[in-house]
Amino acid sequence: MAANNGQMIGEVAAQSKAALAIDALAASLTGRKPVETKKASLADKFPFLKR
């Protein structure tokens, strides 16, 4: 589906087996760990709460 739409696998199904395998392969080839996504906090959603 991703190839047909011209998208990356990680965009279409980030937690699929194929996407996770590609991430693991890239991490082992480059020696870097995959970037952990940070969950948005309530203050990120409402900037006026950052006082």
Sine and cosine of phi, psi and omega as CSV:
sin_phi,cos_phi,sin_psi,cos_psi,sin_omega,cos_omega
0.00,0.00,-0.65,0.76,-0.01,-1.00
-0.90,0.43,-0.66,0.75,0.00,-1.00
-0.91,0.42,-0.62,0.78,0.01,-1.00
-0.92,0.40,-0.54,0.84,-0.02,-1.00
-1.00,-0.03,-0.09,1.00,-0.03,-1.00
0.96,0.28,0.49,0.87,-0.01,-1.00
-0.91,-0.41,0.23,-0.97,0.08,-1.00
-0.99,0.10,0.44,-0.90,-0.02,-1.00
-0.87,0.49,-0.64,0.77,-0.02,-1.00
-0.89,0.45,-0.43,0.90,0.04,-1.00
-0.98,0.20,-0.60,0.80,-0.08,-1.00
-0.99,0.14,-0.75,0.66,-0.04,-1.00
-0.59,-0.81,1.00,0.10,-0.11,-0.99
-0.91,0.42,-0.48,0.88,-0.05,-1.00
-0.98,-0.19,0.26,0.96,0.02,-1.00
-0.97,0.26,0.32,-0.95,-0.01,-1.00
-0.88,0.47,-0.62,0.78,-0.01,-1.00
-0.92,0.40,-0.69,0.72,0.00,-1.00
-0.91,0.41,-0.66,0.75,0.02,-1.00
-0.92,0.40,-0.60,0.80,0.03,-1.00
-0.92,0.39,-0.65,0.76,0.03,-1.00
-0.91,0.41,-0.65,0.76,0.05,-1.00
-0.89,0.46,-0.67,0.74,0.01,-1.00
-0.91,0.41,-0.65,0.76,0.03,-1.00
-0.90,0.43,-0.71,0.71,0.02,-1.00
-0.90,0.44,-0.63,0.78,0.02,-1.00
-0.91,0.41,-0.64,0.77,-0.01,-1.00
-0.96,0.30,-0.54,0.84,0.01,-1.00
-0.96,0.28,-0.61,0.79,-0.06,-1.00
-1.00,-0.05,-0.32,0.95,-0.04,-1.00
0.98,0.18,0.21,0.98,0.01,-1.00
-0.95,-0.32,0.41,-0.91,0.06,-1.00
-1.00,-0.01,0.51,-0.86,0.08,-1.00
-0.88,0.48,0.54,-0.84,-0.02,-1.00
-0.95,0.31,0.79,-0.62,0.05,-1.00
-0.99,0.13,0.76,-0.65,0.02,-1.00
-0.99,0.15,0.69,-0.73,-0.01,-1.00
-1.00,-0.06,0.74,-0.68,0.04,-1.00
-0.95,0.31,0.63,-0.77,0.01,-1.00
-0.95,0.31,0.76,-0.65,0.03,-1.00
-1.00,0.05,0.13,-0.99,0.01,-1.00
-0.90,0.43,-0.58,0.82,0.01,-1.00
-0.93,0.36,-0.48,0.88,0.05,-1.00
-0.95,0.33,-0.55,0.83,0.00,-1.00
-0.97,0.25,-0.53,0.85,-0.02,-1.00
-0.82,-0.57,1.00,-0.06,-0.10,-0.99
-0.86,0.52,-0.43,0.90,-0.03,-1.00
-0.94,0.33,-0.16,0.99,0.04,-1.00
-1.00,0.09,-0.07,1.00,-0.08,-1.00
-1.00,0.10,0.38,0.92,-0.04,-1.00
-0.97,0.23,0.00,0.00,0.00,0.00
